[in-house]
Amino acid sequence: MSGRRGIGVKAEDLLKALATRAHERIVRERADAIPDEKDRSRIAAQIAVGALRYYMLRFTRNRVIAFDLEDAIAFEGETGPYLQYAAVRSTNIFNKLGAREGFSREGIDARIDAASFGALEPEDALEHWQIVREMARLDEIIEQAAASLEMSLLARYVFSVAQRFSAFYHRYPILHETDPGRRTLRIALHEIFLRFMDRSFELMGLPLPERM
């Protein structure tokens, strides 16, 4: 597209193309988990919006963007779908805990209050604390993004946190943790991460699908 040459692309057409790609992937990889066609179409549309908005936000204002449709819709790398999947995955952990043990997020604040880094060995405690400290920088990053009018600061920060939390999630799973203190702490961190992502998504205009 080129404004000077009068060549444009309609946002509606671009979103439809992204949604088509997302729908194809859902059918190919998640057909059994998402059998209803209406659900597939709705989730595909949410993924498309997330893909487009994050792609546009991640670049600085003065940069010429060469939009790559396949790159934008990818579930791996610095993309909106990657962020959406990271949040959906944490939600799924709570869903599994609910199905197995009757866990509910309604009383999660009490678990957060009860969580203690003292339940961990010093080396593990440091890694857990670093995750919390990084998420606590959200307000600072928001102020920087607003002051500089650079939403890319926020977009790339959220991606870095999601990427870091993904590695943390694999290293310290909840479902197989038997120690009550460690499990409580990790449940608290997952809740804090979900709240972090909810707020970040609201600021960036990214929808959060219920499944992916």
FENPE-V523091 format. One record per residue. N is the residue number from 1. PHI is phi in degrees with one decimal (999 if undefined). Layout:
BEGIN
n->{N,N}
phi->{PHI,PHI}
END
This chain:
BEGIN
n->{1,2,3,4,5,6,7,8,9,10,11,12,13,14,15,16,17,18,19,20,21,22,23,24,25,26,27,28,29,30,31,32,33,34,35,36,37,38,39,40,41,42,43,44,45,46,47,48,49,50,51,52,53,54,55,56,57,58,59,60,61,62,63,64,65,66,67,68,69,70,71,72,73,74,75,76,77,78,79,80,81,82,83,84,85,86,87,88,89,90,91,92,93,94,95,96,97,98,99,100,101,102,103,104,105,106,107,108,109,110,111,112,113,114,115,116,117,118,119,120,121,122,123,124,125,126,127,128,129,130,131,132,133,134,135,136,137,138,139,140,141,142,143,144,145,146,147,148,149,150,151,152,153,154,155,156,157,158,159,160,161,162,163,164,165,166,167,168,169,170,171,172,173,174,175,176,177,178,179,180,181,182,183,184,185,186,187,188,189,190,191,192,193,194,195,196,197,198,199,200,201,202,203,204,205,206,207,208,209,210,211,212}
phi->{999,-152.1,-64.4,-65.0,-92.5,73.1,-102.1,-129.6,-126.9,-72.0,-59.4,-62.1,-66.8,-66.1,-64.1,-63.6,-65.9,-66.1,-64.5,-62.5,-63.2,-64.4,-63.8,-60.9,-69.6,-61.0,-64.3,-73.9,-113.5,-130.9,-58.5,-70.9,-74.6,-127.3,-78.0,-79.2,-66.1,-64.1,-63.8,-60.7,-66.5,-65.3,-66.5,-60.7,-65.3,-65.7,-63.5,-61.9,-63.0,-61.6,-63.4,-68.2,-66.1,-67.3,-59.2,-74.0,-81.3,-75.0,-98.8,-68.4,-62.7,-92.5,-98.0,-77.6,-100.0,-99.6,-70.3,-114.6,-60.9,-67.6,-65.7,-65.5,-91.2,-63.4,-90.2,-119.4,90.1,-82.8,-138.4,-63.5,-58.8,-62.0,-64.1,-60.3,-66.4,-60.0,-71.4,-61.5,-63.5,-65.7,-62.2,-64.0,-60.6,-66.7,-62.8,-67.5,-64.0,-66.3,-67.9,-84.7,-128.2,73.8,-64.6,-136.3,-76.1,-61.4,-102.6,-68.5,-61.4,-66.0,-67.5,-63.5,-63.2,-84.1,-67.4,-141.7,-70.8,-67.3,-76.7,-113.8,-69.1,-50.5,-64.5,-67.8,-60.5,-61.8,-65.6,-64.9,-65.9,-63.1,-63.5,-63.0,-61.3,-67.4,-67.2,-70.1,-82.4,-55.7,-61.4,-61.1,-68.2,-59.9,-62.6,-64.0,-64.1,-68.5,-66.1,-96.3,57.2,-120.0,-68.7,-62.1,-60.9,-69.2,-59.0,-73.7,-65.2,-62.0,-61.0,-64.1,-66.6,-62.1,-64.4,-68.0,-68.4,-61.9,-65.2,-63.9,-59.3,-71.9,-77.2,-129.1,-68.4,-84.6,-61.6,-104.3,-83.1,-101.7,-75.5,-59.4,-66.0,-66.9,-65.2,-59.9,-63.9,-71.9,-62.6,-61.5,-67.3,-63.8,-65.7,-62.0,-63.3,-64.5,-66.0,-60.4,-68.9,-57.3,-67.9,-63.8,-62.7,-62.1,-67.3,-91.2,77.1,-95.3,-74.3,-114.8,-63.7,-77.8,-143.9,-150.3}
END
